[in-house]
Amino acid sequence: MSLVGLNDADRQAKWYQQLKREWATSRAEGRAFQNPVKPETLRWKS
């Protein structure tokens, strides 16, 4: 899945994809899950 160009608007979807990918990889490799998402503050505009 490719999510490009929307910056903060699609940030949560990008996080979900990163977490999903890392979870599957860690299970396949038999290692502990490592959270790939770095802490950050989102700024929402409406």
C-alpha positions in Angstrom: 0.0 0.0 0.0 1.4 3.4 -1.0 0.4 6.5 0.9 2.0 9.6 -0.4 1.5 13.4 -0.5 -0.9 13.9 2.4 1.6 14.4 5.2 -0.2 14.6 8.6 -3.5 13.6 7.2 -2.4 10.1 6.4 0.2 9.8 9.2 -1.9 7.3 11.2 -2.4 5.1 8.1 1.4 5.1 7.6 2.0 4.2 11.2 -0.4 1.3 11.0 1.3 0.0 7.9 4.8 0.3 9.6 3.5 -1.5 12.7 1.8 -4.3 10.7 5.0 -4.8 8.6 7.2 -5.0 11.7 4.8 -7.3 13.5 4.8 -9.8 10.6 8.6 -9.5 10.2 9.3 -10.0 13.9 7.1 -13.1 14.0 8.7 -14.6 10.8 12.2 -14.0 12.2 11.3 -15.3 15.7 12.4 -12.1 17.4 10.8 -9.5 19.7 8.7 -6.8 18.2 10.4 -3.4 17.9 8.2 -0.4 17.6 9.2 1.4 14.3 7.0 4.5 15.0 8.9 7.4 16.5 7.1 9.8 18.9 5.8 13.0 17.3 3.1 15.6 17.6 0.6 15.9 14.9 -0.9 19.3 13.9 -4.4 19.1 12.5 -6.0 21.8 10.5 -9.6 22.0 9.5 
